[in-house]
Amino acid sequence: MTEFVKFASTDEIKEGKMKDFSVNGSKLLIANVNGNYYSICSTCTHKGGPLADGELKGNIITCPWHGAKFDVTTGKVIGGSAKEDEKKYEVKVQGKDILVKI
Protein backbone atom coordinates (compact mmCIF):
# COMPACT_ATOMS: atom_id res chain seq x y z
CA MET A 1 0.00 0.00 0.00
CA THR A 2 1.32 3.43 -0.88
CA GLU A 3 0.41 6.57 0.94
CA PHE A 4 1.61 10.12 1.42
CA VAL A 5 3.65 10.59 4.59
CA LYS A 6 4.80 13.90 6.08
CA PHE A 7 8.58 14.17 6.09
CA ALA A 8 9.30 17.85 6.65
CA SER A 9 7.92 21.35 6.61
CA THR A 10 8.69 23.90 3.94
CA ASP A 11 10.59 25.90 6.58
CA GLU A 12 13.09 23.03 7.01
CA ILE A 13 14.29 22.79 3.40
CA LYS A 14 15.25 26.18 1.99
CA GLU A 15 15.53 26.88 -1.74
CA GLY A 16 18.59 25.22 -3.25
CA LYS A 17 18.96 22.83 -0.28
CA MET A 18 18.11 19.20 0.41
CA LYS A 19 17.62 16.89 3.36
CA ASP A 20 17.78 13.11 3.65
CA PHE A 21 15.42 10.74 5.44
CA SER A 22 15.14 7.02 6.18
CA VAL A 23 11.86 5.15 5.92
CA ASN A 24 11.17 1.41 6.00
CA GLY A 25 14.83 0.64 5.29
CA SER A 26 14.98 2.98 2.31
CA LYS A 27 16.81 6.29 2.14
CA LEU A 28 15.39 9.23 0.26
CA LEU A 29 16.10 12.91 -0.05
CA ILE A 30 13.89 15.91 -0.59
CA ALA A 31 15.29 18.83 -2.57
CA ASN A 32 13.93 22.35 -2.96
CA VAL A 33 14.45 23.55 -6.54
CA ASN A 34 13.08 27.03 -7.20
CA GLY A 35 10.43 26.61 -4.51
CA ASN A 36 9.29 23.19 -5.77
CA TYR A 37 10.02 20.01 -3.83
CA TYR A 38 11.29 16.76 -5.35
CA SER A 39 12.26 13.43 -3.85
CA ILE A 40 14.57 10.68 -5.10
CA CYS A 41 16.45 7.81 -3.50
CA SER A 42 19.46 9.22 -1.65
CA THR A 43 21.80 6.28 -2.28
CA CYS A 44 23.78 6.63 -5.51
CA THR A 45 23.10 3.87 -8.01
CA HIS A 46 26.81 3.76 -8.93
CA LYS A 47 28.55 2.72 -5.69
CA GLY A 48 26.05 3.60 -2.96
CA GLY A 49 27.35 7.07 -2.17
CA PRO A 50 25.26 9.41 0.03
CA LEU A 51 23.66 11.80 -2.48
CA ALA A 52 22.38 14.11 0.26
CA ASP A 53 26.02 14.85 1.13
CA GLY A 54 26.64 15.88 -2.47
CA GLU A 55 26.18 19.20 -4.21
CA LEU A 56 22.88 20.52 -5.54
CA LYS A 57 23.15 23.10 -8.32
CA GLY A 58 19.79 23.99 -9.81
CA ASN A 59 18.12 20.64 -10.41
CA ILE A 60 21.37 18.65 -10.69
CA ILE A 61 22.73 16.69 -7.75
CA THR A 62 26.31 15.41 -7.84
CA CYS A 63 27.37 12.39 -5.79
CA PRO A 64 30.29 13.23 -3.47
CA TRP A 65 32.00 9.87 -4.02
CA HIS A 66 32.53 9.54 -7.78
CA GLY A 67 30.76 12.51 -9.36
CA ALA A 68 27.68 10.80 -10.78
CA LYS A 69 25.06 13.40 -11.69
CA PHE A 70 21.29 13.08 -11.48
CA ASP A 71 18.36 15.32 -12.30
CA VAL A 72 16.61 15.54 -8.93
CA THR A 73 13.30 16.42 -10.66
CA THR A 74 13.21 13.14 -12.59
CA GLY A 75 15.82 10.83 -11.03
CA LYS A 76 17.49 10.42 -14.45
CA VAL A 77 21.27 9.97 -14.77
CA ILE A 78 22.74 12.93 -16.63
CA GLY A 79 26.47 12.32 -16.28
CA GLY A 80 29.34 10.70 -14.50
CA SER A 81 29.85 7.06 -13.66
CA ALA A 82 26.25 5.99 -12.85
CA LYS A 83 24.27 4.06 -15.45
CA GLU A 84 21.04 3.48 -13.51
CA ASP A 85 18.47 6.19 -12.73
CA GLU A 86 17.43 6.99 -9.17
CA LYS A 87 13.96 6.05 -7.94
CA LYS A 88 11.70 9.12 -7.92
CA TYR A 89 9.02 9.64 -5.30
CA GLU A 90 5.87 11.71 -5.75
CA VAL A 91 5.78 14.83 -3.56
CA LYS A 92 2.97 17.19 -2.62
CA VAL A 93 2.79 20.16 -0.30
CA GLN A 94 -0.20 20.76 1.95
CA GLY A 95 0.08 24.07 3.74
CA LYS A 96 3.65 23.90 5.08
CA ASP A 97 3.82 20.09 5.16
CA ILE A 98 5.96 18.26 2.61
CA LEU A 99 4.42 14.86 1.91
CA VAL A 100 6.08 12.02 0.00
CA LYS A 101 4.27 9.02 -1.45
CA ILE A 102 5.91 5.83 -0.19
BELRARA-V12373 format. One record per pair of residues at least 12 apart in sequence whose C-alpha atoms are under 6 Angstrom apart, sorted by the first residue. I is the first residue (numbers start at 1). J is the second residue. Records with the same first field share a line. If there is no record, write none. Layout:
# BELRARA-V12373
I: J  J
This chain:
# BELRARA-V12373
2: 102
3: 101  102
4: 99  100  101
5: 99  100
6: 98  99
7: 98  99
8: 98
9: 96  97  98
10: 96
15: 32  33  34  35
16: 32  33
17: 31  32
18: 30  31
20: 52
27: 41  42
28: 40  41  42
29: 42
38: 73
39: 88  89
40: 87  88  89
41: 86  87
45: 84
46: 82
49: 65
51: 63
59: 71  72
60: 72
67: 80
68: 80  81  82
75: 87  88
